[in-house]
């Protein structure tokens, strides 16, 4: 196993208006599971392919372990990659697919058989070793692709959106399998996805990318609880954080002519206020600040859509929540986030009072 270090890595495609990757610095520790997440076109797959050697590095340096690999061929980098489309040889059996790379390395037959049997047992594909890929389901094919990577015993695994072709139920199951596999093997892993829920559940550390740059790096819950920008705040979470145009005046957060929070020391002016849907508390109140639009029933919870003034607001509640056309929206003050109105970076609220067991409520 080995760590991976990226130093000022750039990727510039000929004729492109701007770089696809803009000077990324990232230090991935030995044995760590790091997820690169972001919308389409943010540079996450390009970054992964540069680590793999499938794309050249325009500038900067990539090291795997103690070796700078910029000029090394993919086969020389001691990595194994799992692709979105499985990349299995259709004319070969599962066993042949898994053994192909090992045979090319002139590994003894006995060692090849041992590795295949061990990997097949871990991934529960032993009964399928003599089948061709066309006889397997999508989930079984993805297990074979993972098994082909495992038998190589590489310094690092690279995953390029490996679950995106699976249905929702199977994706959920395979996420759990990948997580357990990493806990067992402890191999350095870099995983690319556009699915923020997948990223949150799998990552030791999350790297949120936007337009070729890193917006924020950290543990998933740290990014969720303290996003550094409106981009991160809006990208992580389902449903997404409410981002509301508001104003700070005299230490109060004003929306639609009413104070939603007091005791702030943020600079006066326009701000973007961030409120997680699950942090909002609703109570039936004639003339309250929240007007109900419609409700999505999810079985175990509800997504409540409404508005305060002209601002659309989403709340997530349990089934016991009483709903009415007019309600009061309340928020524990420590759950409020403030961001710069135009640049989007996080602002300090400078709360006068620390959070207590009975937190102050916004809108109470």
Secondary structure, 3 states (H helix, E strand, C coil): CCCEEEEEEEECCCCCCCCCEEEEEEEECCCCEEEEECCCCCCHHHHHHHHHCCCCCCEEEEEECCEECCCCCHHHCCEEEECCCCCCCCCCEHHHHHHHHHHHCCCCHHHHHHHHHHHHHHHCCHHHCCCEHHHCCHHHHHHHHHHHHHCCCCCEEEEECCCCCCCHHHHHHHHHHHHHHHHHHCCEEEEEECCHHHHHHHCCEEEEEECCEEEEEECHHHHHHCCCEHHHHHHCCCCCCEEEEEEEECCEEEECCEEEECCCCCCCEEEEEEECHHHEEEEECCCCCEEEEEEEECCCCEEEEEEECCEEEEEEECCCCCCCCEEEEEEEHHHEEEEECCCCEEECCCCCCCCCCCCCEECC
